Amino acid sequence: MLQLRPNCECCDRDLAPDAAGAMICSFECTFCEGCAADRFGGVCPNCGGGLVARPARPTALLAKAPGSSERVLKTHGVRG
């Protein structure tokens, strides 16, 4: 099951587990669409893997399987 981190680890924007707008890599590094596209060109700054749209967890299942509450925030430079 995906961890569904609650924020962009670059700009700290909130990313709800049941909403679109989050991008992840295969290691579940999590970014908002803006940082993923504009700052990193669709490439994870941590591992170099591709960033893809994170699936939204159905709202009805959040009580049983909530997203993570652990916020991850790192300093990232712009790729390029």
N, C-alpha and C positions, 0 to 999 in steps of 0.2 A: 504494500500500500504506500502511495506517495506521502511524503511528510507534509506537503502543502504549507510551506513557510509563510508567515503572515506579512512579510514585507520585502521590498526590493533591497537587496544587500548593498546596493550602490547609493541610492538617494533616500532610502528608508520610507518610501511611499507604502501605505497600507495596501495589501493584496488579499482580499477576502477569499476563503477557500471555495466558496460557491459562486464566484464571479469570474468572468473572463478578464484578461489584461495582464496575466503573469506569463513569463517565459522561463523555461528551465533547460538545463543541460542533462546529460545522462547521470551526473552526480548530484542532481537536484539543487544545484546553485540556482538561485531564484532572482529574477530581475523584472522590473516593469517593462512594458513594451517600449517606452521611450528610451530608457537606458540601453536596452538590448539592441535597438536599431540605431539610435543616434550616437551613442558613446562607443558601442562595441561592434557594430556592423554585423550583428547576428552570431558572433563568436564569443563563447564564454571566456572572460578574462582570467579565470582561475585555471581551467584545464585545456582550453583551446578547442573544445568541442562545440558543436552547433547548438544554438538556442532555439527551442521550438515552443509553441503555445502549450502551456500547462493546462490539462483538462480541469474543468470545474467539478467539484464534488457536489452531487445532488443535495440540495438544501435539506430534504427529508432524511438524509443519512448522517447529517452533521452531529446530531446528538449521540449517535452510536459510534461514529468514526470522525471526531473533530480534526480540524487541521492543527498543526503545531502552534504553540504559543511562544516558542523560542525565536526571538528576533536575531537575525544575523546581519551585521553591518561591517563592511570592509572598505578600505580606501582602494579605489581602482583608478588607474590611469586610462586615458583614451587609447584604444588600439589603433595601430596604423603606422 
